[in-house]
Amino acid sequence: MSDAPHPSSLQRWLREPLVHFLVAGLALFVVYRALNPTLAAQQISHRIELTEDDLRQLDVGWMAQWQRHQMAEEMRGLVDNKFVRRFCTARRWPLVWTRKTPS
C-alpha cells in the first residue's frame, strides 16, 4: 500500500482547470462592472418612447398604402402596434401574430 497522503477534496478542486476558468470569468465580470458602473444602469430602461419621427413614419407608410391620412382610431391602432413591437423587442420576446378568422 502507498503511504502517500491523499490530497484533500479542496486541493483537488483547486487543481481543476474548470474552476480556474470560472474564477477568471468571474474576476473579469467584476472588474468590468467596477470600471463601467453607468453603462449597466443605462442599459436597464423600463421606458419605451415613440417620437414624433415614429409618428411621422407611421403616417407616411399609411399615406403610401391608402392614399389618405388615417383617422384617429386608425392612428391609435398603428401606435399600439408600434408600441407592442418596441415592448417585445426591448425584452427580446418573439413577435407572434395570429390572424382572427371569422367563425
VOGU-3710 file (C-alpha; in Angstrom, 3 decimals, decimal comma):
1> msdaphpssl> 0,000/0,000/0,000  1,031/3,547/-0,552  1,951/5,764/2,352  1,443/8,960/0,300  -1,158/11,250/1,831  -4,353/11,717/-0,148  -4,976/15,291/-1,241  -7,991/16,847/0,371  -11,132/17,495/-1,566  -10,409/21,246/-1,614
11> qrwlreplvh> -6,926/20,665/-3,044  -8,364/18,508/-5,824  -10,923/21,208/-6,690  -8,250/23,901/-6,769  -6,333/21,915/-9,392  -9,314/21,653/-11,738  -8,986/23,747/-14,951  -12,751/24,334/-14,976  -12,537/26,027/-11,576  -9,683/28,214/-12,873
21> flvaglalfv> -11,793/29,163/-15,890  -14,840/30,046/-13,761  -12,804/32,119/-11,309  -11,116/34,009/-14,169  -14,513/34,682/-15,791  -15,983/35,926/-12,532  -12,963/38,183/-11,977  -13,327/39,680/-15,474  -17,035/40,303/-14,886  -16,401/42,013/-11,541
31> vyralnptla> -13,621/44,201/-12,965  -15,772/45,195/-15,963  -18,723/46,156/-13,739  -16,417/48,119/-11,427  -14,917/50,076/-14,345  -18,262/50,697/-16,126  -20,973/51,212/-13,489  -23,006/53,735/-15,502  -23,085/51,568/-18,605  -25,091/48,874/-16,839
41> aqqishriel> -27,506/51,456/-15,424  -28,095/52,953/-18,888  -28,971/49,583/-20,395  -31,745/48,964/-17,877  -34,545/51,146/-19,159  -38,182/50,442/-18,500  -39,383/53,239/-20,723  -40,491/52,842/-24,325  -40,891/56,067/-26,245  -42,463/56,794/-29,596
51> teddlrqldv> -41,041/60,011/-31,014  -42,542/62,494/-33,451  -40,414/60,856/-36,145  -42,000/57,487/-35,336  -45,470/59,002/-35,720  -44,460/60,685/-38,990  -43,126/57,364/-40,252  -46,448/55,709/-39,435  -48,288/58,487/-41,273  -46,055/58,235/-44,355
61> gwmaqwqrhq> -46,496/54,463/-44,504  -50,258/54,826/-44,204  -50,360/57,504/-46,920  -48,294/55,321/-49,261  -50,659/52,397/-48,840  -54,088/54,052/-48,556  -53,586/57,422/-50,324  -55,208/59,279/-47,408  -54,483/60,317/-43,840  -55,603/57,909/-41,179
71> maeemrglvd> -58,418/58,656/-38,785  -57,772/58,968/-35,035  -58,874/55,392/-34,327  -56,640/54,034/-37,082  -53,714/56,066/-35,740  -54,274/54,670/-32,240  -54,140/51,161/-33,706  -50,883/51,943/-35,505  -49,362/53,439/-32,357  -50,481/50,455/-30,257
81> nkfvrrfcta> -48,937/48,076/-32,796  -45,674/50,052/-32,828  -45,630/50,107/-29,010  -46,160/46,328/-28,809  -43,312/45,771/-31,266  -40,959/48,010/-29,266  -42,050/46,396/-25,998  -41,407/42,871/-27,267  -38,145/43,830/-28,965  -36,855/45,546/-25,823
91> rrwplvwtrk> -37,465/42,377/-23,847  -36,296/40,106/-26,670  -39,676/38,420/-26,821  -40,646/36,861/-30,129  -43,362/38,667/-32,044  -46,089/36,173/-32,819  -49,129/37,465/-34,617  -52,253/35,412/-35,046  -54,989/36,181/-37,516  -58,523/36,040/-36,229
101> tps> -60,698/34,153/-38,646  -64,464/34,527/-38,724  -66,325/31,599/-37,226
//
